[in-house]
């Protein structure tokens, strides 16, 4: 089996430069364990974006403990860092970050496997010193070169550069992955992962050609047998075609998903202006979880990227991850063979 070594794989200690993105808000602990066991880096997602800090921290620790039972490989946790109107970190976001660091402090075995903390949506400034002191690898997701430079200056170890076509929470300023990745890799010195549009060996090879050290994928990993989400949701990804995606106002900013009645209902609620911001965010969170856990793909919200249209099958993670890396190796070797002096 061929493999690819990059700065990222060496930093984290994994075989393939393939990361399962933070997804959710429904759980992804079994999926994370499967991806890590396959040689990539699996990621535990937050268990809800509007949970109370106490409940959120408890559920986060439960997911970490579940992954520890399912794999001996390294894994990550993703925490979207929401902020209040005054610019402070939301209490539940702070609780999630603290739960991750407390778990590592409480058990050397967890510290050995829980190697990566990914933050997104906002920067965890109040926790930056503790993150650094903990020894955990800190990845941060950005949507612009300016944000990438700011993250590097703040001391993050890895930047995830995510293009506008990505699923779930995206960015207010649209920059396509094919433009963003070369811009970011030309400016920062830390390893960079591509997020947005990656789904197979061809796109991994393209990411490496643009200077990235690997790819981070969410939508592709929805359509896997190991994903805990409802089978109807997984099939919805497989059935999606070009143009089936849309943007909608999500919890932390713009979100991308598939068109359905749920998106239309959300827009009606916003236009009516009768719900408070807090109540509206709770409605969005529940609609996302309902689609993922119960398969309500009509009235729920279906977070997914434009790459859905390129996904035509549900796969087994243990087969898919190494096959994707091997396909990228074969493409790069074939391209190298075409070079003439």
N, C-alpha and C positions, 0 to 999 in steps of 0.2 A: 504494500500500500504506500503510495507516494504521499508526501506531506509538504507543507510550506512553513518555513521558519521566518518569523518577523520579529521586530523589536517587541511587539505586543505579546506574542506567544512566549517569548523568553521572560518578559517581565512578569506575566501572570502565572506561567507554568502550565500551559495547555499545549495540545498537539496541533490543533488546527486554528487558524485565525478567523473563527466563526463564532459569533456571539448571539445568543437569544436575547433580544431587547427586553427591557422592562415593558410589560404589557398591562394586563389588568383593566379595571380594578378588581376583577375576580382572580382567584388564586392561580398560581402557575408553579407551585412547588414540585409537582411530579414531572412537569415538563422541564423545569430547570435541572432536576436531577438527571433526566434522560439525556439532555444536551451535554451536560458536563461529563457524564459517563461515556458519551460517544466521542469525546476528545475536544469538544468546543467549550464555551463558557455559558452555562445556564444562569438565568437570573430570576430571583424571587421578586414578584411584583407586590406593590402595596395592596393590602386587603381593603380597599375602599378609600375614596378621597374626601369623604365627609364624616368619617367615623370620629367618635370622641377620642382624645389622646389616649385614655386608659385602654379602651377596647382595641384601638389601632395597634398600640404597642404590644398588647397581649397576643393579638392575631399574628402580628409580624414575627414574634418570637416562636409561635407555634409552627409557622411555615419554615423558619430556619431549622427548627428541630426535626421537621419532617424530611427536609432535604438531607440532613445529616444521617438519617436512618436509611435513606435510599441510595446514597452514593458515597464513595470515599474520595471523589474528585473535588477540585476547587470549584467554587461557585460565587455568584455575585448577588447583591440586592440593589434594587432600583428605588429611589425616593424622589418623586417630583416635589420640588420645594416651592410651595405656594407662599405668597406674601399677603399681608393685610393691606388695607388702604394706606396705612401709615408707613408701609415698607418693611414691617417686621415679619419674620417667618411665622406662618400659621402654626398654632399649637400642635395640630395633628402631624404636620410635617416634621416639627422638632421632635415629637414623640417617636416617629419612625426612625429618624437618624440616631437618636439616643438609644433606641432598642437594638439597633444593629451594633453600635459600639459597645453597649453593655453586654451583649451576647458574647462578643469576642473577649471582653475582659473577664467574663465569668467562667470561661472554659477554654483551655489551651487547644483542645481538639477543634472547637469551632473556629478559633483564630487561625488555625492551620488551613482549614478548608474555605472559610468565608474570607476570600482574599480581596474582593473588589466591592466598592460602594460606588454606584452610579447616581449622580444627581442631575436633575433637569428642571426646566421651567423657571427656576430662580437659583441664585448661588447661595450655598449654606455658610455665609460668612461667619455667623456666630459659632459654628462648629468647626471651622477650618483648622484651627490649632489642634483641637482634639483629634480630628481626622488624621492630621499629619503625624501626631505623636503616637497614634494607635498602630501605625505601620501598615494600615490597609491601603491598597491601591485605589486612588480616587480618580474616577472617570467623570467627566462632565459633558453634557450634551449641549451643543450650540447650533445656531442657525445662520451665523454670519462670521466672517473673518474677524471682525471687531470683537465679537464675543469670544472667539477662540483665543485671541491674543490676551484678552482680559483674564480668561480662565488660566492660561499658562502663567501669566504674571502672578496670579493668586496662588500658584503652586500645585495645580492639578497634575496628575501623572499621565493621563490620557485624555484626548479630546474626541468626542463623538460628533462628527459634523453631519447634520441631518438635513437633507434637502426638503424642499417644500412639498414634494409628492408623498412623503412618508405618511403612515397612518397614525391615528390617535392624535395626541397634541402635536401641532405643527407650529409654524411661525407666522408672525404678523406681516413680515416682509418676505415675499416669495423669491427664493433663489433656488434654482434647480440643482440637483446633486452634481450633475456633470460640470457645472460652473463652480459650485461651492468647494468641492473636494480639492481640485488643483489650487484654488486660491488659498485655502487653509494650509495645505501641506507645503506650500511655498513660503509661508510666513512663520509657522510655529516649529519648534524643535522637538516637542514631545510626540509620541506616537499618535496617529490619527486613525479612527475607524470611520468607515462610510456607513451611513444609515439613510435609507430611502431608495427603493427600487431594487435592492439586492435580493436574489432568490435562487441562484444556481451558480455553477462553476464559471460560466461566462461573465457574470456580473462580479464575482470575486476576482477574476483575472483583471477585469477592467478597473476595479478599485485599486488593486496593486499597481497597475500601470499608471494610475493617477497619483501615486505616491502614498496611498493609504497603507496601513499595516494590518488591515483586516476589515471585516464587515460586521454590522450589527443588524439583525433582522427581527421583525415582529410578525408581520402579516404571513410570511412563509411558514412560521412556526405555529400559526393558528391551525393550518391545515395539516396537522400531524395526529397520529393515533394516540400519542402520549399526552396531548393537550387536554386538560381537564374540562375545557369549555364544551358546551352542548354540541352534539353532532350536527344539528341543524345550522348552527353558526359556522362550523367548519365547512359544511357543504356550500353555504352562501358565498364563501371566499372562492371556492372552486368554480361556481356558476357565474361569478362576476365577469363582466365584459368591459372593454374600454368605454369610459364615459359614465359608468355606473356610480362613480364616487362623487362626493360633494363635501364642501366645508360647512361646519356648523360651530356656533359658539360653545366650546366645552368648558370644563371647570377652571382650568388655568389659562385659557386663551383659546385661539382657533383650534378646531379639531377636524380631522378628515375621517370620513366613514362612507358607507354605502347609502345611497338614497333609499328612503322608505317613509312610511307614515310617521314614524317616531321623529324624524328630522323635521317634517312639516308641522307636527304638533309642537315641537320645541319652538319653532319660529312663531307660531301663533301665540304661545305663552309669552314670548318676549315682546311681541307687538302689543299684546293686551296690557302689559306693564302692571299687572295686578299682583305679581309675586315678588317678594323681597329677593335680593341677590342670594341670601343664604338658602331660602326655600327653593329657588331655581337651581342652585348648584346641587342640592340634595336630590331634586327631580332628575337631573342629568346623571348623577352618580348611580341612582337606582335603575335608571333606564339602561345604562351601560351594563351593570351587573345582571339585570334581568335577561338581557339578550345573551350574555355569555353563560350564565348558569342555567337558565330555563329554556333557552332557544327562542325567546320572543324577538324574532327578527322583523316583525311587522311594526310593533309599537315601541320597541326598545331602540337603543342607539347602537349601530354596528361599526365600531371603530375598525378601520382598515385602510391600507394604502392603495395608491393607484396600481401597484404591482399585483393586486388581486387578479387583474385581467390576464396576467402571465402564468398564474398558478392553475394547473388543470388536474391535480391529483392530491390525494391525502397520502402522506408517506410515513414510514417508520423512521424515527430520529436516528436510531443506531445505524441504519443503512444510509440515510440521506447525508448526514454530516461528513463522513469520510469520502463518500462518493462525490460530493460537491467540491471538496478540496482536491481530489484526484483529477476531476474534470478540469479544474483551474490549472493544475500542473501541466496537463496534456496540452491545453490551449497555449500556455506560455512557452512550452517547449516547441510546439509547432510553429509559433510565431518567430521564435528565435532561429529556427531552421531556415526561415525565409530571408534572413538578413544576409546581404552580400556586400563585400568590400568594394 
